[in-house]
Amino acid sequence: MIVLGDNSYNPKYVVWNGVSWSNIASASNIGTYPKWVQLTSDPTSNEIFLMTSDDTSDLNIQKWSGSSWGAASEVETSTYKDYECFDIAFSMQDESFQNTPVLWNEWTASVASSFNNNSLSHLENSIDTITADGMTAIDEGLLAANNELVSATGNSTVVLLTDGIDNAGYHSLLEQAYRAKENNTVIYTVGFGNSESEVDPILADIASITGGEYYFAPNSSILKNIFKDIGEQITSLSAEGPVMNIQIPRNYDVNGVKATVTFVNGSTNNTNGNLSYFIIPTSPGIGNAEPVITTASDRTILTWHLPNLSPGEKWGLWYQMYVQGQNSVPIILSGSNITYMNEFFDTEYVTVDLPTVSGDVYADSTLSIVTQLAGLTVSADKSTILINEPTKLTLSVKDDAGNPANAIVTLYSDLGYFNDHVNPITIPVNGSNSVTFTTTTAGNAYIIANAYNANDITDKEDCEETLVVRPKGKISIS
């Protein structure tokens, strides 16, 4: 076969039959004048492909069946008409084949922590020991959850987290979603991955069907916030009767480490709020949340009875402690916790352990852990002062062994004030401490000091000091 162009929209062709050429005939219309032509035949049949480039820079292709041409198809619209800038080739297909066996694994789900294992520790251990197995059978997991919740009364919630697309199992995800809806189960779905395209788009449908919500988490920080948000939505649990117990050292002596930590009376500052508005408590202390203090052999227990807390409510506390010891000493001991009543089980208390805290303390090596107070003194730099003239008062405390002791001392005076216009004033005394005293009124200032053992509030000492305050001025005798 020979193909040529003339002044028409139809390429022309002639066929050699082995003896002679046929008359010139027309191929299919290409819409304009052909500029370049190329033929490629199928070596296994009589089919021939004709590709043409026209004067509008288009490429068209049509097929010869052995007796006639099919319609032309345009395959390119931006070639360069002045050059033969195309080629056509017939690709031979390997039609041989082999039998390939298909292996089928049945993927199912199992419940790792059921209602019969009703404890947080069992649930946490089940989560921590989960291992990935290469496939994602979301439908099987949802089937197992629905089966587990059949016996549940009232409403229930499922949180479905996956990092892939459902590619295993043999149940319908949508069927399980509608089953959950009929059982009053709300499903929150979470897709986890680098890109949202990596997770199954049906997650949003599952959440919508059951009245839940779909989330996408590209990293662990966002995932943590998502779970926090879900938790706030699915529970109206209130903490009933919460109690906070903080245990601090008292005459603590373990492996050569000695420490005593003393709560400073009047140092508390308590604030309350919620997720929308909460002020973190800071100094100064205003004494609005003082603890109940009890003592044991080697520790003091500070107990706060908190108000009932509903979801989203916050309760904060700032307070001061006076630490006595050397080097690294414990400040908050193990056994410190918060307990509250579980709203759903009236006889079950939830206990949340608080972390232990240690710190570095650098103190006078002569200090000892006191056993009992045996002496309290208040001495003034000057026993006679003028009005508005500060004087220094030194407080000293000793234990029954004559060593410097640790105590909390409160000073009162019928005239004047201590330090920055405070009367009375409470300060910790670690062996010794000092305050300033000033008055604007002349007369005798009677100062009373009350001390209690930092380790035993029933162990007390008292003392008094009297200052003579004279007026300022000059008396002239004439």
C-alpha distance (Angstrom), angle and dihedral (degrees) to the residues before:
residue distance angle dihedral
M1 . . .
I2 3.79 . .
V3 3.82 122.2 .
L4 3.81 123.7 -162.3
G5 3.76 139.7 165.2
D6 3.79 132.4 -122.9
N7 3.79 135.3 168.5
S8 3.80 94.0 -60.4
Y9 3.80 138.3 84.1
N10 3.82 90.9 -114.1
P11 3.82 119.9 79.9
K12 3.84 111.1 -130.6
Y13 3.80 125.8 -132.2
V14 3.83 142.0 -179.3
V15 3.82 127.8 -161.0
W16 3.84 128.1 -143.7
N17 3.80 111.5 -144.5
G18 3.76 95.5 -169.3
V19 3.82 93.5 -90.5
S20 3.80 107.6 43.2
W21 3.80 144.3 -3.4
S22 3.77 122.0 -98.7
N23 3.76 124.6 -124.5
I24 3.85 117.4 -83.2
A25 3.80 110.5 -86.0
S26 3.82 135.8 177.5
A27 3.78 128.9 -106.1
S28 3.83 121.4 -151.8
N29 3.82 120.6 -55.4
I30 3.85 113.6 -94.7
G31 3.83 95.8 -170.1
T32 3.82 97.9 -110.1
Y33 3.82 141.8 22.3
P34 3.82 118.5 -48.7
K35 3.82 116.5 -123.8
W36 3.83 103.3 175.3
V37 3.81 132.0 17.0
Q38 3.80 135.9 -169.2
L39 3.82 132.5 -177.8
T40 3.83 129.0 -154.6
S41 3.82 122.6 178.8
D42 3.78 132.5 -153.0
P43 3.83 105.2 -117.9
T44 3.81 91.7 -152.2
S45 3.83 98.1 50.2
N46 3.82 143.5 18.6
E47 3.81 92.4 -95.2
I48 3.80 118.1 122.8
F49 3.81 128.0 -174.1
L50 3.81 120.4 -144.5
M51 3.80 120.4 -161.5
T52 3.80 119.7 -170.9
S53 3.79 134.9 -172.4
D54 3.82 113.7 -152.9
D55 3.78 135.5 -159.4
T56 3.82 92.2 -95.6
S57 3.84 90.6 59.9
D58 3.82 94.6 -106.5
L59 3.81 127.1 139.5
N60 3.83 119.4 -141.8
I61 3.78 131.1 -178.0
Q62 3.82 130.6 -162.6
K63 3.80 133.9 172.4
W64 3.82 130.0 -127.8
S65 3.79 109.1 -145.6
G66 3.80 94.5 -162.4
S67 3.77 93.9 -88.7
S68 3.85 107.8 32.2
W69 3.82 145.0 13.7
G70 3.75 125.2 -104.7
A71 3.81 122.9 -138.5
A72 3.81 117.0 -70.0
S73 3.82 117.6 -106.9
E74 3.80 122.1 -155.5
V75 3.83 110.7 -132.1
E76 3.82 102.3 167.9
T77 3.81 134.5 24.9
S78 3.81 103.8 -175.4
T79 3.80 111.7 54.6
Y80 3.78 125.9 127.6
K81 3.78 109.7 -99.2
D82 3.83 97.6 -159.5
Y83 3.82 93.7 64.3
E84 3.77 135.7 48.6
C85 3.77 92.4 -115.8
F86 3.77 99.9 163.2
D87 3.78 142.4 66.8
I88 3.78 135.8 -165.5
A89 3.79 129.4 -153.9
F90 3.79 134.3 178.1
S91 3.81 113.4 -127.8
M92 3.79 117.2 -144.2
Q93 3.85 112.5 -134.4
D94 3.80 120.9 -143.2
E95 3.78 101.0 -134.4
S96 3.80 95.4 -178.7
F97 3.80 115.9 112.0
Q98 3.78 142.0 -175.1
N99 3.77 131.6 -141.7
T100 3.81 108.3 -107.7
P101 3.81 118.6 -164.3
V102 3.82 116.1 -132.6
L103 3.81 114.1 -140.4
W104 3.83 116.0 -154.7
N105 3.79 124.0 -161.2
E106 3.79 117.6 -166.8
W107 3.81 108.5 -132.4
T108 3.78 116.7 -158.5
A109 3.81 136.6 164.4
S110 3.79 130.9 -127.2
V111 3.81 132.2 -161.9
A112 3.81 109.2 -112.7
S113 3.82 96.8 -174.5
S114 3.81 115.4 24.4
F115 3.79 132.2 -175.7
N116 3.78 86.9 -92.0
N117 3.84 88.6 65.4
N118 3.79 93.3 58.0
S119 3.80 100.9 172.2
L120 3.78 134.7 102.5
S121 3.80 92.4 -134.0
H122 3.82 92.2 56.8
L123 3.80 91.1 47.7
E124 3.81 92.8 48.0
N125 3.80 91.4 49.3
S126 3.82 90.9 49.8
I127 3.79 90.9 52.6
D128 3.81 93.8 45.3
T129 3.81 92.6 52.7
I130 3.82 97.4 49.6
T131 3.82 112.5 124.8
A132 3.82 129.4 -163.9
D133 3.81 116.9 -116.1
G134 3.80 103.8 -171.0
M135 3.81 101.4 -106.0
T136 3.80 132.6 76.4
A137 3.81 115.7 -134.3
I138 3.80 100.4 173.3
D139 3.80 92.0 159.2
E140 3.80 92.0 56.7
G141 3.81 92.3 50.2
L142 3.80 91.5 50.5
L143 3.82 90.4 46.8
A144 3.82 90.3 53.9
A145 3.82 91.4 47.8
N146 3.80 91.8 50.7
N147 3.81 90.8 49.5
E148 3.82 90.7 49.7
L149 3.82 92.3 50.4
V150 3.82 95.9 48.9
S151 3.80 90.5 94.0
A152 3.82 94.0 45.8
T153 3.79 116.6 109.2
G154 3.78 121.6 -141.3
N155 3.79 123.0 1.4
S156 3.79 123.6 -16.4
T157 3.80 136.5 -171.5
V158 3.80 134.4 -141.9
V159 3.81 123.7 -165.5
L160 3.82 108.9 -158.8
L161 3.83 114.4 -163.5
T162 3.81 121.2 -179.4
D163 3.79 137.7 160.5
G164 3.80 97.0 -159.2
I165 3.79 150.8 34.1
D166 3.80 122.1 -77.5
N167 3.81 102.5 -97.9
A168 3.81 104.5 149.3
G169 3.78 139.3 46.4
Y170 3.76 128.0 57.8
H171 3.82 106.9 -113.8
S172 3.79 129.9 96.0
L173 3.79 115.5 -104.2
L174 3.79 92.5 -154.5
E175 3.80 91.2 48.9
Q176 3.81 89.9 53.5
A177 3.82 90.6 46.8
Y178 3.82 91.6 54.8
R179 3.79 89.4 44.9
A180 3.81 89.4 54.9
K181 3.79 90.7 49.2
E182 3.81 91.4 52.8
N183 3.83 88.6 52.1
N184 3.86 92.0 52.4
T185 3.80 91.6 -109.2
V186 3.80 119.1 148.4
I187 3.82 115.3 -153.2
Y188 3.81 122.7 -153.4
T189 3.81 110.6 -165.8
V190 3.81 126.0 -156.9
G191 3.80 125.3 -170.5
F192 3.79 114.1 -158.7
G193 3.83 123.7 -165.7
N194 3.77 148.2 92.6
S195 3.81 91.8 -82.6
E196 3.79 131.9 22.4
S197 3.80 88.0 -129.2
E198 3.83 87.5 70.5
V199 3.80 94.2 65.5
D200 3.79 129.4 70.5
P201 3.83 112.9 -89.9
I202 3.81 89.5 -148.0
L203 3.82 88.6 75.5
A204 3.80 89.8 81.6
D205 3.83 90.6 51.5
I206 3.81 92.4 50.5
A207 3.81 91.6 52.3
S208 3.81 91.9 45.9
I209 3.82 93.7 50.0
T210 3.80 93.7 52.4
G211 3.82 98.8 38.7
G212 3.80 95.1 -106.9
E213 3.79 130.5 117.5
Y214 3.80 135.4 -105.6
Y215 3.82 121.5 -133.0
F216 3.79 134.9 -178.0
A217 3.81 121.0 -151.6
P218 3.84 118.6 -167.3
N219 3.83 92.2 -179.3
S220 3.79 142.6 15.3
S221 3.83 94.7 -100.3
I222 3.79 92.5 59.1
L223 3.81 89.9 41.9
K224 3.81 89.6 56.6
N225 3.82 91.0 52.1
I226 3.81 90.5 47.4
F227 3.80 92.2 54.9
K228 3.79 89.8 46.6
D229 3.81 90.0 52.5
I230 3.82 92.0 47.8
G231 3.79 90.4 48.9
E232 3.79 91.3 53.6
Q233 3.81 90.8 49.9
I234 3.80 99.8 47.0
T235 3.78 100.6 46.6
S236 3.76 137.1 56.0
L237 3.80 90.5 -178.5
S238 3.77 114.3 152.5
A239 3.78 124.2 -160.5
E240 3.79 103.9 -122.9
G241 3.80 118.3 -154.4
P242 3.82 98.0 -10.3
V243 3.81 115.4 -164.8
M244 3.80 125.3 -168.7
N245 3.80 118.3 -156.0
I246 3.80 118.9 -171.8
Q247 3.79 116.4 -174.4
I248 3.81 118.0 -155.3
P249 3.84 130.0 -178.4
R250 3.79 120.8 -87.0
N251 3.81 117.0 -180.0
Y252 3.78 84.7 -18.3
D253 3.80 112.4 -178.8
V254 3.82 116.2 166.7
N255 3.81 124.0 152.2
G256 3.78 90.9 -16.5
V257 3.83 94.1 -51.0
K258 3.78 111.2 125.0
A259 3.78 123.1 -171.0
T260 3.76 143.0 158.6
V261 3.80 122.4 -173.8
T262 3.79 118.8 -167.8
F263 3.79 127.7 -162.2
V264 3.82 110.9 -130.0
N265 3.80 109.6 -128.7
G266 3.80 115.0 -125.1
S267 3.81 93.0 16.9
T268 3.82 99.1 112.2
N269 3.79 124.7 113.0
N270 3.81 115.2 -177.4
T271 3.82 126.5 -170.8
N272 3.81 131.9 -177.5
G273 3.80 131.1 -160.2
N274 3.77 146.1 122.7
L275 3.81 141.2 -111.5
S276 3.82 91.2 -71.6
Y277 3.79 98.8 46.3
F278 3.78 129.4 17.5
I279 3.81 131.0 145.1
I280 3.80 113.3 -151.0
P281 3.82 106.5 -128.5
T282 3.80 116.9 -115.6
S283 3.79 138.6 162.6
P284 2.94 142.9 -28.3
G285 3.77 101.5 70.5
I286 3.81 115.4 -133.3
G287 3.80 99.0 -178.0
N288 3.82 95.7 -119.1
A289 3.83 97.1 136.0
E290 3.80 109.0 33.5
P291 3.82 114.9 174.3
V292 3.79 130.4 -127.8
I293 3.82 104.8 -108.8
T294 3.80 123.9 -148.9
T295 3.78 129.1 168.9
A296 3.78 135.5 -141.4
S297 3.80 131.3 -178.8
D298 3.80 97.1 -79.2
R299 3.79 104.7 9.1
T300 3.79 147.1 43.5
I301 3.81 118.9 -134.4
L302 3.80 118.9 -145.4
T303 3.81 111.3 -161.3
W304 3.79 126.8 -167.0
H305 3.81 122.6 -174.8
L306 3.79 103.8 -149.2
P307 3.81 125.3 -157.2
N308 3.82 118.7 -103.1
L309 3.80 108.4 -81.6
S310 3.80 126.8 -148.3
P311 3.83 124.9 -160.4
G312 3.80 110.9 -64.7
E313 3.81 95.2 15.7
K314 3.80 118.7 125.2
W315 3.79 133.6 -156.3
G316 3.80 120.2 -169.7
L317 3.80 134.3 -174.2
W318 3.80 134.9 -167.8
Y319 3.80 120.6 -173.5
Q320 3.80 141.5 152.7
M321 3.78 131.7 -118.1
Y322 3.77 129.2 -170.3
V323 3.82 112.2 -136.2
Q324 3.78 123.2 -155.0
G325 3.79 122.1 -176.1
Q326 3.76 142.6 75.0
N327 3.80 134.0 -83.5
S328 3.82 115.3 -24.5
V329 3.80 109.8 1.5
P330 3.81 133.5 169.0
I331 3.80 115.1 -103.0
I332 3.82 103.3 174.2
L333 3.81 114.0 29.5
S334 3.78 130.9 -147.3
G335 3.79 111.8 -90.9
S336 3.80 92.4 56.1
N337 3.80 109.5 130.0
I338 3.78 151.0 143.9
T339 3.80 119.2 -118.2
Y340 3.80 130.2 -171.3
M341 3.78 139.5 165.0
N342 3.80 117.1 -94.6
E343 3.81 105.0 -122.4
F344 3.80 93.8 -144.2
F345 3.82 96.8 47.1
D346 3.80 110.2 44.0
T347 3.80 93.0 -163.3
E348 3.80 98.3 46.1
Y349 3.78 123.5 90.4
V350 3.78 122.5 -160.5
T351 3.81 115.6 -141.6
V352 3.79 121.8 -160.9
D353 3.80 113.3 -169.2
L354 3.79 117.1 -138.3
P355 3.82 119.9 -138.3
T356 3.78 119.9 -103.9
V357 3.80 117.5 -113.7
S358 3.79 130.3 -153.4
G359 3.79 131.8 -179.6
D360 3.76 143.4 -177.2
V361 3.81 115.0 -101.3
Y362 3.77 125.2 -174.5
A363 3.81 111.1 -163.0
D364 3.80 141.2 157.6
S365 3.81 107.2 -76.1
T366 3.83 90.2 -137.6
L367 3.81 91.5 67.7
S368 3.77 115.4 106.2
I369 3.76 134.4 -169.6
V370 3.78 104.0 -99.2
T371 3.74 125.0 -124.8
Q372 3.84 98.3 -175.1
L373 3.80 136.3 -6.7
A374 3.76 113.8 -111.0
G375 3.79 106.3 166.4
L376 3.81 142.1 26.0
T377 3.81 123.7 177.7
V378 3.80 134.9 176.2
S379 3.81 116.9 -163.0
A380 3.81 128.8 179.1
D381 3.78 127.4 -145.9
K382 3.81 87.1 -132.1
S383 3.78 126.2 21.4
T384 3.82 90.6 -160.3
I385 3.80 119.8 47.2
L386 3.78 140.3 165.5
I387 3.80 124.2 -114.8
N388 3.85 112.9 -85.3
E389 3.79 88.7 16.2
P390 3.87 111.1 122.3
T391 3.76 119.6 -138.5
K392 3.81 128.9 -170.5
L393 3.79 119.7 -116.4
T394 3.82 116.1 -160.4
L395 3.80 119.3 -156.0
S396 3.81 120.4 -158.8
V397 3.81 128.4 -173.5
K398 3.81 128.0 -171.9
D399 3.78 133.7 -178.5
D400 3.79 127.7 -132.5
A401 3.80 90.0 -86.9
G402 3.81 91.3 57.5
N403 3.81 93.1 -109.3
P404 3.80 124.9 131.5
A405 3.80 107.5 -86.3
N406 3.78 138.5 -152.1
A407 3.80 115.2 -119.8
I408 3.78 144.6 145.7
V409 3.80 112.6 -118.8
T410 3.81 129.2 -164.7
L411 3.83 119.6 -163.1
Y412 3.82 125.0 -158.2
S413 3.82 130.5 -177.1
D414 3.80 134.0 -178.1
L415 3.83 88.8 -144.3
G416 3.78 133.5 40.5
Y417 3.79 130.1 -11.3
F418 3.80 143.5 -90.8
N419 3.81 127.1 -113.5
D420 3.81 109.0 -34.6
H421 3.83 100.1 10.1
V422 3.83 95.0 -64.9
N423 3.81 123.8 146.1
P424 2.98 119.1 -166.6
I425 3.79 102.7 23.7
T426 3.82 130.7 -170.8
I427 3.80 120.4 -156.3
P428 3.81 137.0 164.8
V429 3.78 115.3 -112.3
N430 3.77 117.8 -156.4
G431 3.78 98.7 -173.5
S432 3.79 91.1 -47.0
N433 3.79 141.1 3.6
S434 3.78 137.3 165.4
V435 3.81 142.7 -141.2
T436 3.79 134.1 -175.9
F437 3.81 123.0 -115.9
T438 3.80 125.3 -154.8
T439 3.81 133.8 168.7
T440 3.79 135.8 -176.5
T441 3.81 93.0 -158.1
A442 3.79 127.1 77.5
G443 3.80 120.5 -131.5
N444 3.78 138.8 71.5
A445 3.84 114.2 -36.2
Y446 3.77 110.9 -151.4
I447 3.83 109.5 -157.8
I448 3.81 119.2 -165.9
A449 3.81 122.0 -166.9
N450 3.83 122.7 -162.2
A451 3.82 119.2 -173.1
Y452 3.78 132.1 -177.3
N453 3.76 128.9 -167.6
A454 3.82 110.4 -96.4
N455 3.80 87.2 -138.4
D456 3.79 98.8 42.7
I457 3.79 120.6 27.2
T458 3.82 90.7 -162.2
D459 3.84 90.4 63.8
K460 3.83 105.0 85.5
E461 3.82 141.3 168.8
D462 3.84 130.7 -169.6
C463 3.78 135.7 -166.8
E464 3.82 140.6 164.5
E465 3.78 137.7 -141.9
T466 3.80 129.1 -170.5
L467 3.82 124.5 -152.0
V468 3.80 126.2 -168.7
V469 3.80 112.0 -136.7
R470 3.80 117.4 -162.5
P471 3.80 128.6 -168.4
K472 3.77 121.5 -111.1
G473 3.84 120.1 -118.4
K474 3.79 145.5 81.5
I475 3.80 127.4 -89.0
S476 3.85 114.6 -150.9
I477 3.84 120.9 -162.2
S478 3.76 117.0 -162.2
